[in-house]
Amino acid sequence: MLGSITPEDSRSDMSSNEQPQGRPATYLSSIEKKYGQPIAYWLRLAEGLKTMKQMEMLAWFKTEHGLGHGHANAIMAYLPARK
């Protein structure tokens, strides 16, 4: 399920008005640089975890993908803003 998402699938997922702006954009761009995947990739993964509680999602990102706590939390915090 989640393993089938590739970076190519998510590169053009976000329209220009969906792109993060301001300070969060800077933080999210650091996630892209550090982990080598576009933000759309991480958001698509997070959307697939909606049935999990927040702490479960954080733990999943940290253990399955090696994200730091702050980076995982930033991705999750951005999800509701996209709706």
C-alpha positions as CSV (number, residue, x, y, z in Angstrom):
1,M,0.0,0.0,0.0
2,L,2.3,2.8,1.2
3,G,5.4,1.2,-0.3
4,S,4.0,1.7,-3.8
5,I,4.3,5.5,-3.7
6,T,7.3,6.7,-5.7
7,P,8.8,10.2,-5.9
8,E,7.7,10.3,-9.5
9,D,4.1,9.8,-8.5
10,S,4.2,12.9,-6.2
11,R,6.4,15.5,-7.9
12,S,3.5,17.3,-9.6
13,D,0.9,16.6,-6.9
14,M,0.8,20.1,-5.5
15,S,-0.5,23.1,-7.6
16,S,1.2,26.4,-7.1
17,N,-1.5,27.6,-4.7
18,E,-1.0,24.4,-2.6
19,Q,2.7,25.0,-2.1
20,P,3.6,25.9,1.4
21,Q,4.4,29.6,1.9
22,G,6.6,31.6,4.4
23,R,8.5,30.1,7.3
24,P,6.8,26.6,7.0
25,A,7.9,26.5,3.4
26,T,11.5,26.9,4.5
27,Y,11.2,24.2,7.0
28,L,9.5,21.8,4.6
29,S,12.1,22.5,1.9
30,S,14.8,21.5,4.5
31,I,12.9,18.1,4.7
32,E,13.1,17.7,1.0
33,K,16.8,18.4,1.0
34,K,17.6,16.2,4.0
35,Y,15.5,13.1,3.0
36,G,15.7,13.5,-0.8
37,Q,11.9,13.3,-1.5
38,P,9.5,16.1,-2.5
39,I,7.0,17.3,0.2
40,A,4.2,15.8,-2.0
41,Y,5.7,12.4,-1.4
42,W,5.7,12.8,2.4
43,L,2.1,14.2,2.4
44,R,0.8,11.3,0.3
45,L,2.3,8.9,2.8
46,A,0.8,10.9,5.7
47,E,-2.6,10.9,4.0
48,G,-2.4,7.1,3.9
49,L,-2.0,7.0,7.7
50,K,-5.1,9.0,8.6
51,T,-6.5,6.1,10.7
52,M,-3.5,6.3,13.0
53,K,-3.3,8.5,16.1
54,Q,-0.9,11.4,15.9
55,M,1.8,9.7,18.1
56,E,1.5,6.5,16.0
57,M,2.0,8.5,12.8
58,L,5.1,10.3,14.3
59,A,6.5,6.9,15.4
60,W,5.9,5.5,11.9
61,F,7.7,8.3,10.1
62,K,10.6,8.1,12.6
63,T,11.0,4.3,12.4
64,E,10.1,3.6,8.8
65,H,11.7,6.6,7.2
66,G,14.2,7.9,9.7
67,L,12.6,11.4,9.9
68,G,13.3,13.4,13.0
69,H,10.5,14.3,15.4
70,G,10.2,17.9,14.2
71,H,10.2,17.0,10.5
72,A,7.6,14.3,11.0
73,N,5.4,16.7,13.0
74,A,5.8,19.4,10.4
75,I,4.5,17.1,7.6
76,M,1.5,16.0,9.8
77,A,0.7,19.6,10.7
78,Y,0.7,20.6,7.1
79,L,-2.0,18.0,6.2
80,P,-5.0,19.8,7.6
81,A,-3.9,23.1,6.0
82,R,-4.2,21.4,2.5
83,K,-7.9,20.6,2.9
